[in-house]
Amino acid sequence: MSESTTEVDPYRADPRVIADPPTTLLGKLACCGPGFILSASIVGAGELIATTVLGAKAGYTALWVILVSCLVKVAVQLEFGRHTILSGETCVEALNRLPGPKFKGVHSSIWLWIILQPAKFMQLAGILGGAAIVMHMVAPTVPLAGWVWGIGTSAAILVSVGRYQSVEKICLAMIGGFTLTTLICLVALQWTPYAFNLSDVASGLTGKIPAGGWLLVIGAFGLTGVGGDEILHYTYWLLEKGYAKKTGPRDPHDPAWAERARGWMKVMQFDALLSMVAYTAVTAAFYCLGAAVLHKQPEIPEGYALVEALGAMYTESLGAWSRYVFLAGAFVVLYSSVFSAMAAWCRMFADTYDKFGWINFRELHSRRRAIALSAWGTMLLWAVLFLYVKQPLVMVLWGGAATSVILLVSAYAAVYFHCFGTPVELRPSAPYRAAFWLSVLAIAGLAVWSTYEAVLKAG
């Protein structure tokens, strides 16, 4: 999957590749991709397990929460994207320029990200283990440990030898796979005792608070949609797709630069919108599976037992073929998170090594070597962690808590970019600014309420 060694380094400015943004629909579609890599990471264990359980607990009532959660956080993602296009900086470079204390030349926000990594390792180890569990359901003759090592090794190979184009193609294929299988399973429900109708779905769009109260609403908001990790990772995919490179270095005296920047930001918004539609549709589908099948059940299966329960439901109602369709979709959902998260994390690790003076991230071969070594290192760590802990759902929840903190850091940085990092001539529209501040307030509100709930329980 390696690409030509003569390719242009997307992380280095090059006046030869400056280009005007596309203005036609087909032209914009051809330039999409970064958001879809993000979607492959977003739709993972959170959507497959946690979202389905939320549907099981609340019925259709909280469907609106899922939709709002997927929509409202995109504005912070877009603000990071705007900053990347205008500055050409990665997320680590941008965080390192924030005001605030530094230790050994590295900003405190990056140190906080480093401190949270053990919890994030637990999360991805749990997702890797979940993918292995699904494959073990399909082929139990292979030991679970064999599936863990096999799946982890395949992801490490793809990440270590792949470049942006191969990552994008693999993620697009997986998005197509899990979207198709999830929608097939949702439609197939109509031929089972768990069929639902439009009035059921409409009942979840009324804005009512579900029986679990605000705690359930906050849980749904935190678990679904784009997270802090994906917001940071988006900067690498924008750079590798060439958005910043084609815009060119900022020249406040060149009106052509401002026009190009404005155009490429519109392409980015289009990319983010399409990807949001993709992961929102799949998330809502998983939620409806839980609401339709499990809400009236006396007991809700825990963790990955939920996957087996849903697979068994299809087998009983439609035959063996439907169970394998569901398990195939579940595997692709989990594997897509393992692969795309590994690809993004290894870039961010390599970028962080640069800040400690260990490598030169802006040098092509140094960066690629660091990414490849990080891929094998993370794979080994994830596999060992899962085989030692063997509690994938608990592991995923640990990572979810860390993700909430990273989301706060991302929101803080986005506020700084919004207020101080945008040239006057490229200030966003009033509707965009309103959406951005609504997003920041929602994230801050989630943090305050979660802290309040934690203090109450501790007391």
C-alpha positions as CSV (number, residue, x, y, z in Angstrom):
1,M,0.0,0.0,0.0
2,S,3.0,2.3,0.0
3,E,2.8,5.1,-2.4
4,S,5.4,6.7,-4.7
5,T,8.5,8.0,-2.9
6,T,8.4,11.0,-5.1
7,E,5.2,12.2,-3.6
8,V,5.0,15.7,-2.2
9,D,5.3,16.0,1.6
10,P,1.9,17.3,2.7
11,Y,3.4,18.8,5.8
12,R,5.8,21.1,3.9
13,A,4.8,24.3,2.1
14,D,5.3,24.1,-1.6
15,P,4.2,27.0,-3.9
16,R,4.0,24.5,-6.9
17,V,0.9,22.8,-5.4
18,I,-1.1,25.9,-4.5
19,A,-4.5,25.5,-6.2
20,D,-7.9,27.1,-6.3
21,P,-10.6,25.1,-4.5
22,P,-13.2,23.3,-6.5
23,T,-16.6,25.0,-6.9
24,T,-18.7,22.2,-8.4
25,L,-20.3,19.4,-6.5
26,L,-18.3,16.7,-8.1
27,G,-15.1,18.6,-7.5
28,K,-15.9,19.0,-3.8
29,L,-16.8,15.3,-3.5
30,A,-13.4,14.4,-5.0
31,C,-11.7,16.5,-2.3
32,C,-13.6,14.9,0.6
33,G,-12.0,12.2,2.8
34,P,-10.7,13.6,6.1
35,G,-14.1,13.5,7.7
36,F,-14.7,10.0,6.5
37,I,-11.5,8.8,8.2
38,L,-12.9,10.4,11.3
39,S,-16.2,8.6,10.9
40,A,-14.5,5.3,10.8
41,S,-13.0,6.1,14.2
42,I,-16.2,7.6,15.7
43,V,-18.4,4.6,15.0
44,G,-16.9,2.1,17.3
45,A,-17.7,0.5,20.6
46,G,-19.5,3.6,21.8
47,E,-22.1,3.3,19.0
48,L,-22.3,-0.5,18.9
49,I,-22.6,-1.1,22.7
50,A,-23.3,2.1,24.6
51,T,-25.7,3.7,22.1
52,T,-27.7,0.4,21.8
53,V,-27.9,0.1,25.6
54,L,-29.1,3.7,25.8
55,G,-31.9,2.8,23.4
56,A,-32.7,-0.2,25.5
57,K,-33.0,1.9,28.6
58,A,-34.9,4.9,27.3
59,G,-36.8,3.4,24.3
60,Y,-37.3,5.9,21.5
61,T,-37.6,8.9,23.9
62,A,-34.0,9.9,23.8
63,L,-33.4,9.6,20.0
64,W,-33.4,13.4,19.8
65,V,-30.5,13.5,22.3
66,I,-28.4,11.2,20.0
67,L,-29.1,13.4,17.0
68,V,-28.3,16.7,18.8
69,S,-25.1,15.1,20.2
70,C,-23.9,14.2,16.7
71,L,-24.7,17.6,15.3
72,V,-23.7,20.1,18.0
73,K,-20.0,19.2,18.5
74,V,-19.0,19.5,14.9
75,A,-18.5,23.3,15.3
76,V,-15.4,22.7,17.5
77,Q,-14.1,20.2,14.9
78,L,-14.6,22.9,12.2
79,E,-12.8,25.5,14.2
80,F,-9.7,23.2,14.5
81,G,-10.0,22.7,10.7
82,R,-10.2,26.4,10.0
83,H,-7.0,27.0,12.1
84,T,-5.2,24.2,10.3
85,I,-6.0,25.5,6.8
86,L,-5.1,29.1,7.8
87,S,-1.8,28.2,9.6
88,G,-0.7,24.8,8.3
89,E,-0.2,23.7,11.9
90,T,-1.0,20.2,13.3
91,C,-3.0,20.0,16.5
92,V,0.1,19.4,18.6
93,E,1.9,22.5,17.1
94,A,-1.3,24.5,17.7
95,L,-1.7,23.4,21.3
96,N,2.0,24.2,21.9
97,R,1.4,27.8,20.9
98,L,-1.5,28.3,23.3
99,P,-1.0,30.7,26.2
100,G,-0.3,29.0,29.5
101,P,2.5,27.1,31.4
102,K,5.0,24.9,29.7
103,F,7.3,22.3,31.0
104,K,10.5,21.4,29.1
105,G,9.1,23.5,26.2
106,V,5.9,21.5,26.0
107,H,2.5,23.1,26.7
108,S,0.5,21.9,29.7
109,S,-2.4,20.8,27.4
110,I,0.0,18.3,25.7
111,W,1.2,17.1,29.0
112,L,-2.4,16.5,30.1
113,W,-3.0,14.5,26.9
114,I,0.1,12.4,27.7
115,I,-1.1,11.8,31.3
116,L,-4.5,10.6,29.9
117,Q,-2.9,8.1,27.5
118,P,-3.1,5.0,29.8
119,A,-6.9,5.4,29.9
120,K,-7.0,5.8,26.1
121,F,-4.8,2.7,25.7
122,M,-7.3,0.8,27.8
123,Q,-10.2,2.1,25.5
124,L,-8.6,1.0,22.3
125,A,-7.4,-2.3,23.8
126,G,-11.1,-2.9,24.8
127,I,-12.2,-2.2,21.2
128,L,-9.5,-4.5,19.8
129,G,-10.7,-7.2,22.2
130,G,-14.3,-6.5,21.2
131,A,-13.4,-7.1,17.5
132,A,-11.7,-10.3,18.5
133,I,-14.7,-11.4,20.6
134,V,-17.0,-10.9,17.5
135,M,-14.7,-13.0,15.3
136,H,-14.5,-15.7,18.0
137,M,-18.3,-15.8,17.9
138,V,-18.1,-16.6,14.2
139,A,-15.1,-19.0,14.4
140,P,-14.8,-20.3,17.9
141,T,-12.2,-22.9,16.9
142,V,-9.6,-20.1,16.8
143,P,-8.6,-19.1,20.4
144,L,-9.6,-15.6,21.4
145,A,-6.0,-14.7,21.9
146,G,-5.3,-15.7,18.3
147,W,-7.9,-13.3,17.0
148,V,-6.5,-10.5,19.2
149,W,-3.0,-10.9,17.8
150,G,-4.2,-11.5,14.3
151,I,-6.5,-8.4,14.2
152,G,-3.9,-6.2,15.9
153,T,-1.1,-7.3,13.6
154,S,-3.2,-6.6,10.5
155,A,-4.0,-3.1,11.7
156,A,-0.3,-2.4,12.5
157,I,0.8,-3.6,9.1
158,L,-1.8,-1.4,7.3
159,V,-0.9,1.7,9.4
160,S,2.9,1.2,9.2
161,V,3.1,0.8,5.4
162,G,0.0,2.9,4.4
163,R,-0.1,6.5,3.4
164,Y,-3.0,8.9,3.4
165,Q,-4.6,7.6,0.2
166,S,-4.6,4.0,1.4
167,V,-5.9,5.1,4.8
168,E,-8.7,7.0,3.2
169,K,-9.7,4.1,0.8
170,I,-9.7,1.6,3.6
171,C,-11.8,3.8,5.8
172,L,-14.3,4.5,3.0
173,A,-14.6,0.8,2.3
174,M,-15.3,0.1,6.0
175,I,-17.8,3.0,6.3
176,G,-19.6,1.6,3.3
177,G,-19.5,-1.9,4.9
178,F,-20.8,-1.0,8.3
179,T,-23.4,1.4,7.0
180,L,-24.8,-1.1,4.6
181,T,-24.9,-4.0,7.1
182,T,-26.4,-1.8,9.9
183,L,-29.2,-0.5,7.6
184,I,-29.9,-4.1,6.4
185,C,-30.3,-5.2,10.0
186,L,-32.5,-2.3,10.8
187,V,-34.7,-2.9,7.8
188,A,-34.7,-6.7,8.6
189,L,-36.3,-5.8,11.9
190,Q,-39.6,-5.1,10.0
191,W,-39.9,-8.9,9.4
192,T,-39.5,-9.8,13.1
193,P,-41.7,-9.4,16.2
194,Y,-39.6,-6.3,16.9
195,A,-40.8,-4.2,14.0
196,F,-41.2,-0.5,14.5
197,N,-43.0,2.3,12.6
198,L,-42.5,6.0,11.8
199,S,-44.7,7.0,14.8
200,D,-42.2,5.2,17.1
201,V,-39.3,7.2,15.6
202,A,-41.3,10.5,15.7
203,S,-41.9,9.9,19.4
204,G,-38.2,10.2,19.9
205,L,-38.0,13.6,18.3
206,T,-40.3,15.5,20.6
207,G,-37.6,16.7,23.0
208,K,-38.9,14.9,26.0
209,I,-36.5,13.9,28.8
210,P,-36.3,10.1,29.1
211,A,-37.1,8.2,32.2
212,G,-33.4,8.2,33.3
213,G,-33.5,12.0,33.5
214,W,-30.7,14.4,32.8
215,L,-28.1,11.8,33.8
216,L,-29.1,9.7,30.8
217,V,-29.1,12.7,28.5
218,I,-25.6,13.7,29.6
219,G,-24.4,10.1,29.1
220,A,-25.8,10.0,25.6
221,F,-24.2,13.3,24.8
222,G,-20.8,12.2,26.0
223,L,-20.8,8.9,24.2
224,T,-21.9,9.8,20.7
225,G,-20.7,12.0,17.9
226,V,-17.3,13.5,17.4
227,G,-15.0,13.3,20.5
228,G,-12.0,15.2,21.7
229,D,-9.6,12.7,20.1
230,E,-11.2,12.9,16.7
231,I,-11.2,16.7,16.7
232,L,-7.4,16.7,17.3
233,H,-6.9,14.0,14.7
234,Y,-8.8,15.8,12.0
235,T,-5.9,18.3,11.6
236,Y,-3.6,15.5,10.3
237,W,-6.1,14.3,7.7
238,L,-6.7,17.8,6.5
239,L,-3.0,18.4,6.0
240,E,-2.4,15.1,4.3
241,K,-5.3,15.6,2.0
242,G,-3.7,18.9,1.0
243,Y,-6.1,21.5,2.1
244,A,-3.6,23.8,3.8
245,K,-0.9,23.1,1.2
246,K,-3.2,24.1,-1.7
247,T,-4.2,27.2,0.2
248,G,-0.6,28.3,0.6
249,P,1.2,30.2,3.4
250,R,-0.7,33.2,4.7
251,D,-0.1,36.5,2.9
252,P,-2.2,39.3,4.4
253,H,-1.4,41.5,1.4
254,D,-2.6,38.9,-1.2
255,P,-6.4,38.9,-1.7
256,A,-6.0,35.7,-3.7
257,W,-4.8,33.9,-0.6
258,A,-7.8,35.0,1.4
259,E,-10.1,33.8,-1.5
260,R,-8.4,30.4,-1.6
261,A,-8.6,30.0,2.1
262,R,-12.3,30.8,2.1
263,G,-12.9,28.3,-0.6
264,W,-10.9,25.5,1.0
265,M,-12.7,26.1,4.3
266,K,-16.0,25.6,2.4
267,V,-14.7,22.3,1.0
268,M,-13.8,21.3,4.6
269,Q,-17.3,22.2,5.8
270,F,-18.8,20.1,3.0
271,D,-16.5,17.2,4.0
272,A,-17.4,17.5,7.7
273,L,-21.2,17.7,6.8
274,L,-21.1,14.5,4.7
275,S,-19.2,12.5,7.3
276,M,-21.6,13.8,10.0
277,V,-24.5,12.5,8.0
278,A,-22.8,9.1,7.8
279,Y,-22.0,8.6,11.4
280,T,-25.3,10.1,12.6
281,A,-27.2,7.7,10.5
282,V,-25.3,4.6,11.8
283,T,-25.5,5.9,15.4
284,A,-29.3,6.5,15.1
285,A,-29.7,3.0,13.6
286,F,-27.9,1.4,16.6
287,Y,-30.0,3.4,19.0
288,C,-33.2,2.2,17.2
289,L,-32.0,-1.4,17.4
290,G,-31.7,-1.1,21.2
291,A,-35.1,0.7,21.5
292,A,-36.9,-1.8,19.3
293,V,-35.4,-5.1,20.5
294,L,-34.3,-4.6,24.1
295,H,-36.4,-1.8,25.7
296,K,-39.2,-4.2,26.7
297,Q,-36.9,-7.0,27.8
298,P,-36.7,-7.7,31.5
299,E,-32.9,-7.7,31.5
300,I,-30.4,-5.9,29.2
301,P,-27.3,-7.9,28.3
302,E,-24.1,-6.3,29.5
303,G,-21.1,-5.4,27.3
304,Y,-20.3,-7.5,24.3
305,A,-23.0,-10.1,25.4
306,L,-25.3,-7.5,23.8
307,V,-23.8,-8.4,20.4
308,E,-24.5,-12.0,20.8
309,A,-28.0,-11.3,22.0
310,L,-28.8,-9.1,19.0
311,G,-27.3,-11.7,16.7
312,A,-29.3,-14.5,18.3
313,M,-32.5,-12.4,17.8
314,Y,-31.9,-12.2,14.1
315,T,-31.2,-15.9,13.9
316,E,-34.5,-16.8,15.6
317,S,-36.5,-14.5,13.5
318,L,-34.9,-14.5,10.0
319,G,-32.5,-17.4,9.9
320,A,-28.7,-18.0,10.3
321,W,-27.8,-15.6,7.4
322,S,-29.0,-12.6,9.3
323,R,-26.9,-13.4,12.4
324,Y,-23.8,-13.4,10.2
325,V,-24.8,-10.1,8.5
326,F,-25.1,-8.5,11.9
327,L,-21.8,-9.9,13.2
328,A,-20.0,-8.8,10.0
329,G,-21.3,-5.3,10.6
330,A,-20.3,-5.4,14.3
331,F,-16.8,-6.5,13.3
332,V,-16.3,-3.8,10.7
333,V,-17.5,-1.1,13.1
334,L,-15.0,-2.2,15.7
335,Y,-12.1,-2.9,13.3
336,S,-12.6,0.5,11.7
337,S,-12.1,2.2,15.1
338,V,-9.0,0.1,15.7
339,F,-7.4,0.9,12.3
340,S,-8.4,4.6,12.0
341,A,-7.6,5.4,15.6
342,M,-4.2,3.7,15.4
343,A,-3.4,5.6,12.2
344,A,-4.3,9.0,13.8
345,W,-2.7,8.3,17.2
346,C,0.6,7.3,15.6
347,R,0.7,10.6,13.8
348,M,0.0,12.4,17.0
349,F,2.6,10.4,18.9
350,A,5.2,11.2,16.2
351,D,4.3,14.9,16.4
352,T,4.7,14.8,20.2
353,Y,8.1,13.1,19.8
354,D,9.1,16.1,17.8
355,K,8.3,18.5,20.6
356,F,10.7,16.6,22.9
357,G,13.4,16.8,20.2
358,W,13.4,13.0,19.5
359,I,12.5,13.2,15.8
360,N,11.8,15.8,13.1
361,F,8.1,15.5,12.4
362,R,8.3,17.8,9.3
363,E,10.9,15.5,7.7
364,L,9.2,12.8,5.6
365,H,11.3,9.8,6.4
366,S,11.7,10.6,10.1
367,R,8.0,11.0,10.4
368,R,7.2,7.8,8.6
369,R,9.6,5.8,10.6
370,A,8.2,7.1,13.9
371,I,4.6,6.3,12.7
372,A,5.6,2.8,11.8
373,L,7.3,2.1,15.1
374,S,4.4,3.6,17.0
375,A,2.0,1.4,15.1
376,W,3.7,-1.8,16.3
377,G,4.2,-0.5,19.8
378,T,0.6,0.5,20.2
379,M,-0.6,-2.8,18.8
380,L,1.6,-4.8,21.2
381,L,0.4,-2.7,24.2
382,W,-3.3,-2.9,23.2
383,A,-3.1,-6.7,22.8
384,V,-1.3,-7.3,26.1
385,L,-3.6,-5.0,28.0
386,F,-6.8,-6.7,26.7
387,L,-5.4,-10.2,27.3
388,Y,-4.5,-9.2,30.9
389,V,-7.6,-7.2,31.8
390,K,-10.2,-9.1,29.7
391,Q,-13.0,-6.7,30.5
392,P,-13.6,-4.8,27.2
393,L,-16.6,-2.8,28.3
394,V,-14.9,-1.5,31.4
395,M,-11.8,-0.7,29.4
396,V,-13.9,1.3,26.9
397,L,-15.6,3.3,29.6
398,W,-12.2,4.2,31.1
399,G,-11.2,5.7,27.8
400,G,-14.6,7.4,27.5
401,A,-13.9,9.3,30.7
402,A,-10.5,10.5,29.4
403,T,-12.1,11.5,26.1
404,S,-14.4,13.9,28.0
405,V,-11.3,15.7,29.4
406,I,-9.7,15.8,26.0
407,L,-12.9,17.3,24.6
408,L,-12.7,20.1,27.1
409,V,-9.1,20.8,26.1
410,S,-10.2,20.8,22.5
411,A,-13.0,23.2,23.2
412,Y,-10.6,25.6,25.1
413,A,-8.2,25.6,22.2
414,A,-11.0,26.1,19.7
415,V,-12.2,29.2,21.7
416,Y,-8.7,30.7,21.5
417,F,-8.4,30.0,17.8
418,H,-11.9,31.5,17.3
419,C,-11.1,34.7,19.2
420,F,-7.5,35.3,18.3
421,G,-6.4,33.1,15.4
422,T,-8.6,34.2,12.6
423,P,-7.7,37.0,10.2
424,V,-10.2,39.9,10.1
425,E,-10.9,39.3,6.5
426,L,-11.8,35.6,7.2
427,R,-14.0,36.0,10.2
428,P,-16.9,33.5,10.0
429,S,-20.5,34.3,9.6
430,A,-22.9,35.1,12.4
431,P,-24.7,31.7,12.1
432,Y,-21.4,29.9,12.3
433,R,-20.3,31.9,15.4
434,A,-23.7,31.1,17.1
435,A,-23.3,27.4,16.4
436,F,-19.7,27.5,17.6
437,W,-20.6,29.1,21.0
438,L,-23.6,26.8,21.4
439,S,-21.2,23.8,20.9
440,V,-18.7,25.2,23.5
441,L,-21.5,25.9,26.0
442,A,-22.9,22.4,25.6
443,I,-19.5,20.8,26.1
444,A,-18.8,23.0,29.2
445,G,-22.3,22.3,30.5
446,L,-21.6,18.5,30.2
447,A,-18.4,18.9,32.1
448,V,-20.0,20.9,35.0
449,W,-22.9,18.6,35.3
450,S,-20.7,15.5,35.2
451,T,-18.5,16.9,37.9
452,Y,-21.6,17.8,40.0
453,E,-22.9,14.2,39.7
454,A,-19.5,12.8,40.6
455,V,-19.4,15.0,43.8
456,L,-22.9,13.9,44.8
457,K,-22.0,10.2,44.4
458,A,-18.8,10.7,46.3
459,G,-20.7,12.4,49.1
